[in-house]
Amino acid sequence: MEISVCPIGSLEEAVVDADVVSVATAGARRPAIETRWLKEGCLLALSGTAELAEDCYTENTVVVDNWRMHLALRRESEGHPKGLQSLLDWAPSGPLLKMSSEGKIGDEDVLNLGDITLGKVVGRSGDEDRIVFVAGGMPTEDVAWAYAIYEEAIRIGVGQELTLWEEPHWS
């Protein structure tokens, strides 16, 4: 497989003609992506944070991995000294949760990936629909990834067995 790489001069240039834009950032600096840069039919996938205008969420189809999980995160933030503001620094769903708490979007405006997969709701109604997908990180994804790493370690013969306990806690 051959991959071509073309250097570009700006973030806008990278986004404007893309079918898929994946943001996987960490740290204090977040890319600022303007809604007008997103072409019809594109997918903006956020597993990291980005600066997006509120219209990016309200004018496009918003899909999350599990909205109830994100709402639980918002409830947990209520015990933090900075409240909901504490999520805005690191959580990809922070801005979405803020808009939800302010009544700018409702639960019905956010689609769950599982509901789309099961055919309970339609994620894309036409080729021109733009999708904003927000991933919070499901624990099942972590377990699946860990298992894939475990299988690869066995396949190539590396690693060691780790004994967590001499006898099971439950019998």
N, C-alpha and C positions, 0 to 999 in steps of 0.2 A: 504494500500500500504506500502510495506516495502522497504527501501532504504539501500543498503550496502555501507559503506564508508571504503576505504582502504588508510591508510596514505602512502605516497610515499616520496622518498628521494630527488627528483629533478624535475625541470620543464620539462626537457627532458623526464623523465620517465612518466610524466603526459600527454605529447603530443604525444609521438612516436607511440602508438597503438590506439590513439583515432580516432573515426569516426567523432566526432564533437569537435572542440576546440573553446570555447567562451571566448573572452577577453573583460572584462568589468571593466577596470582599471580607476583610476583617481589619480592624484598626480604626483610628480616629478619622481618616479621610474616606469619604464615600463619593462614588461617582454621581454626578448630577446629570440625570437623563431627562430631557424635555419630552413631554408627551408628543409633541409634533414630530419628533424624530422617529417615532415608531410607525412603521409602514403598516398598511392594512394587512391583516392576516398573520401578523407576527406574534411570536410567543416571547414574553419577557419573563424569564425564570429567576426568581430571587431566592437564593440560599444564603445570601449575604445582604448587607444593607446598601441602599442607594437613596439618593435624594430625588424624590418624585413629587410632582405637584399633586394636589388632591384630585384634580381632574383625571389623572392617570388611573386612579382607582374608580372614580364615578363614571367615566366615559368608556370603560373597557370591561370585559368579563373578568371578574376576580375569582380565582380558584386557589384553594389552600389544601394542604395535605389533610388537615383535620381541624376544623374551625373550633370545635369544643375544646381541643387541646390548647389552642391559642387563647380562647376566652378564659381558661383556667390559669394561664400565664398572666393574663390581665388581673384576675382576682388575686393572685399571689403578689403582684406588684403593689397592691393596696397596703401591704404590710411593710413595704420598703420606705425608708425616709424620703426618698425622692418620688415615691408613687409611680404612676404610669411613665413619668419622665425617665425613670431608670431603664425602661425597655427601649427607649428611642435610640440609645447609644449602641445597642448590639443586636436587638431582635429584628429580623427581617419583617415581622408582622407588626412591629411597634407603631408605625404610622397608621396602619389599618385599624389597630386596636384603639388608637387615640380617636380616629374618626368615628368608630363605633361607639365609644363612650360619650362622644359629643353629639350623637344622634345624626351624624352626617351620612352614615350608611347603616343599614339594618342587617340582621342575620340573614335575611332572604337575599341580600345583595352579594353574599359570599357563598360560592359553591364549594362543596367538598369533592376532592378527587375520587374518593370511594363511591360517592353517589353517581358521579359521571360514569365510572367504570361499571357500576351495576345497572346503568340505564335508568336510574331514578330521575335524573335531570339531564338536560342537554348542555354540554359545555360550549360547543361552537355551533352556532345556528347557520353560519355562512362562511364562505372563504375570506370575507373581509373582516371578520371578527378578530379583534386583538385580545389576547389572553395575557393577564398578569397572574403568574403562578407564584405563590409564596410558600416556601417550605420552612417549616420550623424544626424539622428533624424528629422523626418518629423513632421511638426506642426500638421498634421492630426493624428499622433500617440498620441500626447499630448492630443488632444481633445477627442479621443477615450478612452484613459486611464482615463481622468477626468470624462467622462460620466459613465464609469464603476464604478468609486469610488462613484459618485453621486447615481447611482442606488443601490449600496450596502448600502450606508448610509440610503436611504429611506427604504430598506428592513429590516435593523436592528433597525431603528428608532433613529438615532443619527443625530446631526448637527442642524443647524438653517438656516432659510431663510435669505438671504442677499439682501437687497434692494440697487441696484446700482444707481437708479435714480427714482424720483417720477413720471416723465412722459417720454415717449420715445422721443429720439432726433428727429427721423424721424416719420412723421405721414402719 
